[in-house]
Amino acid sequence: MFNKQLDPEDFYYSEEGYIVFTEKYHLKRGHCCKRGCKHCPYGYNKKNG
C-alpha cells in the first residue's frame, strides 16, 4: 500500500465496522494485491487465482 490519506470515496465501513476499499481506491493504487478484495477492478478471484 502507499502512504496517502484516504479520500471519502476510497472506502466505506461494513456493518461489522471494517473498512472496505472501493474500486476507485484500487484503481488509484494501480495494481492488484491478490487478496480477493470485494471491489477488485482487476478481476482477481481468490478461488480461481
mmCIF file as gemmi writes it, N, C-alpha and C atoms, coordinates in Angstrom:
data_model
loop_
_atom_site.group_PDB
_atom_site.id
_atom_site.type_symbol
_atom_site.label_atom_id
_atom_site.label_alt_id
_atom_site.label_comp_id
_atom_site.label_asym_id
_atom_site.label_entity_id
_atom_site.label_seq_id
_atom_site.pdbx_PDB_ins_code
_atom_site.Cartn_x
_atom_site.Cartn_y
_atom_site.Cartn_z
_atom_site.occupancy
_atom_site.B_iso_or_equiv
_atom_site.pdbx_formal_charge
_atom_site.auth_seq_id
_atom_site.auth_asym_id
_atom_site.pdbx_PDB_model_num
ATOM 1 N N . MET Axp A 1 ? 0.822 -1.183 0 1 0 ? 1 A 1
ATOM 2 C CA . MET Axp A 1 ? 0 0 0 1 0 ? 1 A 1
ATOM 3 C C . MET Axp A 1 ? 0.863 1.242 0 1 0 ? 1 A 1
ATOM 4 N N . PHE Axp A 2 ? 0.276 2.323 -0.355 1 0 ? 2 A 1
ATOM 5 C CA . PHE Axp A 2 ? 1.028 3.563 -0.373 1 0 ? 2 A 1
ATOM 6 C C . PHE Axp A 2 ? 0.611 4.444 0.792 1 0 ? 2 A 1
ATOM 7 N N . ASN Axp A 3 ? 1.482 5.297 1.198 1 0 ? 3 A 1
ATOM 8 C CA . ASN Axp A 3 ? 1.196 6.198 2.314 1 0 ? 3 A 1
ATOM 9 C C . ASN Axp A 3 ? 0.512 7.448 1.792 1 0 ? 3 A 1
ATOM 10 N N . LYS Axp A 4 ? -0.788 7.445 1.845 1 0 ? 4 A 1
ATOM 11 C CA . LYS Axp A 4 ? -1.576 8.571 1.387 1 0 ? 4 A 1
ATOM 12 C C . LYS Axp A 4 ? -2.857 8.594 2.192 1 0 ? 4 A 1
ATOM 13 N N . GLN Axp A 5 ? -3.318 9.764 2.498 1 0 ? 5 A 1
ATOM 14 C CA . GLN Axp A 5 ? -4.566 9.866 3.236 1 0 ? 5 A 1
ATOM 15 C C . GLN Axp A 5 ? -5.722 9.417 2.353 1 0 ? 5 A 1
ATOM 16 N N . LEU Axp A 6 ? -6.659 8.696 2.927 1 0 ? 6 A 1
ATOM 17 C CA . LEU Axp A 6 ? -7.79 8.189 2.173 1 0 ? 6 A 1
ATOM 18 C C . LEU Axp A 6 ? -8.828 9.276 1.944 1 0 ? 6 A 1
ATOM 19 N N . ASP Axp A 7 ? -9.356 9.324 0.731 1 0 ? 7 A 1
ATOM 20 C CA . ASP Axp A 7 ? -10.466 10.209 0.404 1 0 ? 7 A 1
ATOM 21 C C . ASP Axp A 7 ? -11.762 9.5 0.766 1 0 ? 7 A 1
ATOM 22 N N . PRO Axp A 8 ? -12.825 10.245 1.023 1 0 ? 8 A 1
ATOM 23 C CA . PRO Axp A 8 ? -14.097 9.607 1.413 1 0 ? 8 A 1
ATOM 24 C C . PRO Axp A 8 ? -14.614 8.594 0.391 1 0 ? 8 A 1
ATOM 25 N N . GLU Axp A 9 ? -14.333 8.79 -0.888 1 0 ? 9 A 1
ATOM 26 C CA . GLU Axp A 9 ? -14.815 7.845 -1.901 1 0 ? 9 A 1
ATOM 27 C C . GLU Axp A 9 ? -13.921 6.605 -2.027 1 0 ? 9 A 1
ATOM 28 N N . ASP Axp A 10 ? -12.856 6.532 -1.259 1 0 ? 10 A 1
ATOM 29 C CA . ASP Axp A 10 ? -11.934 5.402 -1.313 1 0 ? 10 A 1
ATOM 30 C C . ASP Axp A 10 ? -12.379 4.209 -0.468 1 0 ? 10 A 1
ATOM 31 N N . PHE Axp A 11 ? -13.297 4.424 0.454 1 0 ? 11 A 1
ATOM 32 C CA . PHE Axp A 11 ? -13.677 3.334 1.357 1 0 ? 11 A 1
ATOM 33 C C . PHE Axp A 11 ? -15.036 3.611 1.987 1 0 ? 11 A 1
ATOM 34 N N . TYR Axp A 12 ? -15.574 2.58 2.611 1 0 ? 12 A 1
ATOM 35 C CA . TYR Axp A 12 ? -16.755 2.717 3.456 1 0 ? 12 A 1
ATOM 36 C C . TYR Axp A 12 ? -16.611 1.695 4.571 1 0 ? 12 A 1
ATOM 37 N N . TYR Axp A 13 ? -17.446 1.817 5.591 1 0 ? 13 A 1
ATOM 38 C CA . TYR Axp A 13 ? -17.412 0.879 6.711 1 0 ? 13 A 1
ATOM 39 C C . TYR Axp A 13 ? -18.5 -0.174 6.536 1 0 ? 13 A 1
ATOM 40 N N . SER Axp A 14 ? -18.14 -1.423 6.738 1 0 ? 14 A 1
ATOM 41 C CA . SER Axp A 14 ? -19.118 -2.503 6.685 1 0 ? 14 A 1
ATOM 42 C C . SER Axp A 14 ? -19.986 -2.443 7.944 1 0 ? 14 A 1
ATOM 43 N N . GLU Axp A 15 ? -21.034 -3.232 7.957 1 0 ? 15 A 1
ATOM 44 C CA . GLU Axp A 15 ? -21.911 -3.285 9.136 1 0 ? 15 A 1
ATOM 45 C C . GLU Axp A 15 ? -21.15 -3.746 10.371 1 0 ? 15 A 1
ATOM 46 N N . GLU Axp A 16 ? -20.09 -4.537 10.151 1 0 ? 16 A 1
ATOM 47 C CA . GLU Axp A 16 ? -19.276 -5.034 11.264 1 0 ? 16 A 1
ATOM 48 C C . GLU Axp A 16 ? -18.228 -4.025 11.716 1 0 ? 16 A 1
ATOM 49 N N . GLY Axp A 17 ? -18.1 -2.917 10.981 1 0 ? 17 A 1
ATOM 50 C CA . GLY Axp A 17 ? -17.153 -1.875 11.354 1 0 ? 17 A 1
ATOM 51 C C . GLY Axp A 17 ? -15.801 -1.949 10.652 1 0 ? 17 A 1
ATOM 52 N N . TYR Axp A 18 ? -15.679 -2.849 9.679 1 0 ? 18 A 1
ATOM 53 C CA . TYR Axp A 18 ? -14.429 -2.967 8.926 1 0 ? 18 A 1
ATOM 54 C C . TYR Axp A 18 ? -14.385 -1.946 7.797 1 0 ? 18 A 1
ATOM 55 N N . ILE Axp A 19 ? -13.183 -1.52 7.43 1 0 ? 19 A 1
ATOM 56 C CA . ILE Axp A 19 ? -13.015 -0.653 6.27 1 0 ? 19 A 1
ATOM 57 C C . ILE Axp A 19 ? -13.047 -1.521 5.016 1 0 ? 19 A 1
ATOM 58 N N . VAL Axp A 20 ? -13.866 -1.116 4.041 1 0 ? 20 A 1
ATOM 59 C CA . VAL Axp A 20 ? -13.958 -1.815 2.761 1 0 ? 20 A 1
ATOM 60 C C . VAL Axp A 20 ? -13.511 -0.827 1.688 1 0 ? 20 A 1
ATOM 61 N N . PHE Axp A 21 ? -12.45 -1.179 0.962 1 0 ? 21 A 1
ATOM 62 C CA . PHE Axp A 21 ? -11.94 -0.295 -0.076 1 0 ? 21 A 1
ATOM 63 C C . PHE Axp A 21 ? -12.792 -0.406 -1.333 1 0 ? 21 A 1
ATOM 64 N N . THR Axp A 22 ? -13.037 0.743 -1.97 1 0 ? 22 A 1
ATOM 65 C CA . THR Axp A 22 ? -13.849 0.789 -3.176 1 0 ? 22 A 1
ATOM 66 C C . THR Axp A 22 ? -13.01 0.523 -4.416 1 0 ? 22 A 1
ATOM 67 N N . GLU Axp A 23 ? -13.679 0.339 -5.539 1 0 ? 23 A 1
ATOM 68 C CA . GLU Axp A 23 ? -12.989 0.158 -6.812 1 0 ? 23 A 1
ATOM 69 C C . GLU Axp A 23 ? -12.113 1.371 -7.123 1 0 ? 23 A 1
ATOM 70 N N . LYS Axp A 24 ? -12.606 2.552 -6.803 1 0 ? 24 A 1
ATOM 71 C CA . LYS Axp A 24 ? -11.835 3.776 -7.047 1 0 ? 24 A 1
ATOM 72 C C . LYS Axp A 24 ? -10.496 3.739 -6.302 1 0 ? 24 A 1
ATOM 73 N N . TYR Axp A 25 ? -10.504 3.276 -5.061 1 0 ? 25 A 1
ATOM 74 C CA . TYR Axp A 25 ? -9.266 3.169 -4.292 1 0 ? 25 A 1
ATOM 75 C C . TYR Axp A 25 ? -8.286 2.214 -4.971 1 0 ? 25 A 1
ATOM 76 N N . HIS Axp A 26 ? -8.788 1.044 -5.377 1 0 ? 26 A 1
ATOM 77 C CA . HIS Axp A 26 ? -7.915 0.052 -6.008 1 0 ? 26 A 1
ATOM 78 C C . HIS Axp A 26 ? -7.308 0.586 -7.301 1 0 ? 26 A 1
ATOM 79 N N . LEU Axp A 27 ? -8.09 1.309 -8.083 1 0 ? 27 A 1
ATOM 80 C CA . LEU Axp A 27 ? -7.566 1.887 -9.322 1 0 ? 27 A 1
ATOM 81 C C . LEU Axp A 27 ? -6.506 2.947 -9.033 1 0 ? 27 A 1
ATOM 82 N N . LYS Axp A 28 ? -6.707 3.726 -7.974 1 0 ? 28 A 1
ATOM 83 C CA . LYS Axp A 28 ? -5.706 4.733 -7.592 1 0 ? 28 A 1
ATOM 84 C C . LYS Axp A 28 ? -4.41 4.054 -7.15 1 0 ? 28 A 1
ATOM 85 N N . ARG Axp A 29 ? -4.531 2.914 -6.491 1 0 ? 29 A 1
ATOM 86 C CA . ARG Axp A 29 ? -3.355 2.181 -6.039 1 0 ? 29 A 1
ATOM 87 C C . ARG Axp A 29 ? -2.562 1.654 -7.23 1 0 ? 29 A 1
ATOM 88 N N . GLY Axp A 30 ? -3.265 1.219 -8.274 1 0 ? 30 A 1
ATOM 89 C CA . GLY Axp A 30 ? -2.612 0.882 -9.519 1 0 ? 30 A 1
ATOM 90 C C . GLY Axp A 30 ? -2.194 -0.554 -9.736 1 0 ? 30 A 1
ATOM 91 N N . HIS Axp A 31 ? -2.496 -1.446 -8.811 1 0 ? 31 A 1
ATOM 92 C CA . HIS Axp A 31 ? -2.161 -2.854 -9.01 1 0 ? 31 A 1
ATOM 93 C C . HIS Axp A 31 ? -3.041 -3.732 -8.121 1 0 ? 31 A 1
ATOM 94 N N . CYS Axp A 32 ? -3.101 -5.002 -8.469 1 0 ? 32 A 1
ATOM 95 C CA . CYS Axp A 32 ? -3.881 -5.962 -7.696 1 0 ? 32 A 1
ATOM 96 C C . CYS Axp A 32 ? -3.015 -6.546 -6.584 1 0 ? 32 A 1
ATOM 97 N N . CYS Axp A 33 ? -3.565 -6.633 -5.381 1 0 ? 33 A 1
ATOM 98 C CA . CYS Axp A 33 ? -2.827 -7.203 -4.249 1 0 ? 33 A 1
ATOM 99 C C . CYS Axp A 33 ? -3.053 -8.708 -4.126 1 0 ? 33 A 1
ATOM 100 N N . LYS Axp A 34 ? -3.975 -9.251 -4.914 1 0 ? 34 A 1
ATOM 101 C CA . LYS Axp A 34 ? -4.299 -10.687 -4.939 1 0 ? 34 A 1
ATOM 102 C C . LYS Axp A 34 ? -4.769 -11.212 -3.59 1 0 ? 34 A 1
ATOM 103 N N . ARG Axp A 35 ? -5.569 -10.402 -2.905 1 0 ? 35 A 1
ATOM 104 C CA . ARG Axp A 35 ? -6.142 -10.82 -1.626 1 0 ? 35 A 1
ATOM 105 C C . ARG Axp A 35 ? -7.645 -11.086 -1.728 1 0 ? 35 A 1
ATOM 106 N N . GLY Axp A 36 ? -8.194 -10.966 -2.918 1 0 ? 36 A 1
ATOM 107 C CA . GLY Axp A 36 ? -9.617 -11.245 -3.109 1 0 ? 36 A 1
ATOM 108 C C . GLY Axp A 36 ? -10.519 -10.141 -2.61 1 0 ? 36 A 1
ATOM 109 N N . CYS Axp A 37 ? -10.123 -8.91 -2.817 1 0 ? 37 A 1
ATOM 110 C CA . CYS Axp A 37 ? -10.903 -7.757 -2.342 1 0 ? 37 A 1
ATOM 111 C C . CYS Axp A 37 ? -12.296 -7.737 -2.965 1 0 ? 37 A 1
ATOM 112 N N . LYS Axp A 38 ? -13.245 -7.282 -2.203 1 0 ? 38 A 1
ATOM 113 C CA . LYS Axp A 38 ? -14.644 -7.257 -2.611 1 0 ? 38 A 1
ATOM 114 C C . LYS Axp A 38 ? -14.865 -6.447 -3.886 1 0 ? 38 A 1
ATOM 115 N N . HIS Axp A 39 ? -14.185 -5.332 -4.039 1 0 ? 39 A 1
ATOM 116 C CA . HIS Axp A 39 ? -14.395 -4.443 -5.18 1 0 ? 39 A 1
ATOM 117 C C . HIS Axp A 39 ? -13.195 -4.41 -6.122 1 0 ? 39 A 1
ATOM 118 N N . CYS Axp A 40 ? -12.532 -5.545 -6.312 1 0 ? 40 A 1
ATOM 119 C CA . CYS Axp A 40 ? -11.34 -5.61 -7.164 1 0 ? 40 A 1
ATOM 120 C C . CYS Axp A 40 ? -11.695 -5.308 -8.622 1 0 ? 40 A 1
ATOM 121 N N . PRO Axp A 41 ? -11.112 -4.245 -9.208 1 0 ? 41 A 1
ATOM 122 C CA . PRO Axp A 41 ? -11.386 -3.923 -10.602 1 0 ? 41 A 1
ATOM 123 C C . PRO Axp A 41 ? -10.508 -4.714 -11.571 1 0 ? 41 A 1
ATOM 124 N N . TYR Axp A 42 ? -9.599 -5.516 -11.049 1 0 ? 42 A 1
ATOM 125 C CA . TYR Axp A 42 ? -8.653 -6.248 -11.884 1 0 ? 42 A 1
ATOM 126 C C . TYR Axp A 42 ? -9.114 -7.664 -12.194 1 0 ? 42 A 1
ATOM 127 N N . GLY Axp A 43 ? -10.261 -8.048 -11.674 1 0 ? 43 A 1
ATOM 128 C CA . GLY Axp A 43 ? -10.833 -9.353 -11.995 1 0 ? 43 A 1
ATOM 129 C C . GLY Axp A 43 ? -10.225 -10.516 -11.235 1 0 ? 43 A 1
ATOM 130 N N . TYR Axp A 44 ? -9.474 -10.248 -10.188 1 0 ? 44 A 1
ATOM 131 C CA . TYR Axp A 44 ? -8.864 -11.333 -9.422 1 0 ? 44 A 1
ATOM 132 C C . TYR Axp A 44 ? -9.933 -12.068 -8.625 1 0 ? 44 A 1
ATOM 133 N N . ASN Axp A 45 ? -9.895 -13.395 -8.714 1 0 ? 45 A 1
ATOM 134 C CA . ASN Axp A 45 ? -10.811 -14.238 -7.963 1 0 ? 45 A 1
ATOM 135 C C . ASN Axp A 45 ? -9.969 -15.141 -7.085 1 0 ? 45 A 1
ATOM 136 N N . LYS Axp A 46 ? -10.099 -15.016 -5.78 1 0 ? 46 A 1
ATOM 137 C CA . LYS Axp A 46 ? -9.262 -15.765 -4.839 1 0 ? 46 A 1
ATOM 138 C C . LYS Axp A 46 ? -9.422 -17.279 -5.02 1 0 ? 46 A 1
ATOM 139 N N . LYS Axp A 47 ? -10.609 -17.735 -5.388 1 0 ? 47 A 1
ATOM 140 C CA . LYS Axp A 47 ? -10.849 -19.166 -5.559 1 0 ? 47 A 1
ATOM 141 C C . LYS Axp A 47 ? -10.135 -19.717 -6.791 1 0 ? 47 A 1
ATOM 142 N N . ASN Axp A 48 ? -10.08 -18.921 -7.846 1 0 ? 48 A 1
ATOM 143 C CA . ASN Axp A 48 ? -9.506 -19.389 -9.112 1 0 ? 48 A 1
ATOM 144 C C . ASN Axp A 48 ? -8.085 -18.9 -9.339 1 0 ? 48 A 1
ATOM 145 N N . GLY Axp A 49 ? -7.632 -17.971 -8.498 1 0 ? 49 A 1
ATOM 146 C CA . GLY Axp A 49 ? -6.281 -17.431 -8.658 1 0 ? 49 A 1
ATOM 147 C C . GLY Axp A 49 ? -6.238 -16.498 -9.821 1 0 ? 49 A 1
